[in-house]
């Protein structure tokens, strides 16, 4: 083969150039979404002592304190020992809190540090950006949940053997997704870390603690029971607990429908705000 033939063959192997503005990624940019997801996961894994193990230890302290203070004398709730009753609630509580913490940090940190362009400039659609942020938050939630489950499984007097694995996975996903979407909304709205802390302290914290984590709502007065049923966190905690103890103080089917509807609604709201660029683009 002469030199001209070699040059012609090498030129034919060069991929064609695309005109400016021509659409190259015609469907979903899976590679870009995966890259952002991996970046977000690596961010919290680099400080896993703070983002996974510390929340797990803190939540485990709740189990120790409440079982020592209130779990004596063979106390039972919903027909199961008190320790077995609160253990699943503490697990999903830790998962939901950390899903919110993860998703509420990314865009807000970009605003504060001047790196928000790193999220907005890449060729990612609003849905792909949202998928990566929420996916990373749910991943952190399940990492915390697994750490808590392992610690509680070794804790004497606590039984966390799954009774309905599908309920654990479904309500764990719905609960973590719910707070992950709320976290994205917070990071879009907030202008400083104090704003995100206010949502944590005055919304996420109270809704989590007052959703039947440490008690059965069947023992509440009718008015407070109605208020508890209006709290979406109650359905996540009650359904997740059902996956371990096969007992619940709520309706599993109703809880599934409520959580699915809320996740879809919040997801659409996040998508609309990201697409519009509200408080993100000049």
Buried (B, 14 or more C-beta within 10 A) or exposed (E): EEEEEEEEEEEEEEEEEEEEEEEEEEEEBEEBBBBBBEEBBEBBEEEEEEBBBEBBEEBBEBBEEBBEEBBEEEEEBBEBBBBBBBBBBBBBBBBBBBBBBBBBBBBBBBBBEEEBEEBBEBEBBBBBBBBBBBBBBBBBBBBBBBBBBEBBEEBEEBBBEBEBEEBBBBBBBBBBBBBBBBBBBBBBBBEEBEBBEEBBEEBBBEBBEBBBBBBBBEEBEEEEBEBBBEBBBBBBBBBBBBBBBBBBBBBBEEBBEBBBEBBEEBBEBBBEBBEEEEEBEE
